[in-house]
Amino acid sequence: MAAAFRVVVADRKDVEVVTIVCPECGAELSIAIQTAGIPESCPSCQMQYTKVMVDGLVALGRFHRNAAIAEEQIGKSIFRFAIKDKA
């Protein structure tokens, strides 16, 4: 039997906080992706984040900053995310 889920649609502004879960110790670090600096390591166990992880966070931050400028110029929200929510 397939798992049931519903799709929640969120504006870009609703997903500005990203939580990084350390693959080593499981510690969670939430950052405001548009404005926060990108951490290089886990603040709990000091494990160095991989280049791929850091690059992904940098790209997501760049998207949010550029999307915010585009939305400001147009005067309305134009980016939405579809998020699966298990029922």
Stockholm file with secondary structure:
# STOCKHOLM 1.0

chainA/1-87         MAAAFRVVVADRKDVEVVTIVCPECGAELSIAIQTAGIPESCPSCQMQYTKVMVDGLVALGRFHRNAAIAEEQIGKSIFRFAIKDKA
#=GR chainA/1-87 SS CCCCEEEEEEEGGGGCEEEEECTTTCCEEEEETTTSCCCSBCTTTCCBCCHHHHHHHHHHHHHHHHHHHHHHHHTSCCCEEEEEEEC
#=GC SS_cons        CCCCEEEEEEEGGGGCEEEEECTTTCCEEEEETTTSCCCSBCTTTCCBCCHHHHHHHHHHHHHHHHHHHHHHHHTSCCCEEEEEEEC
//
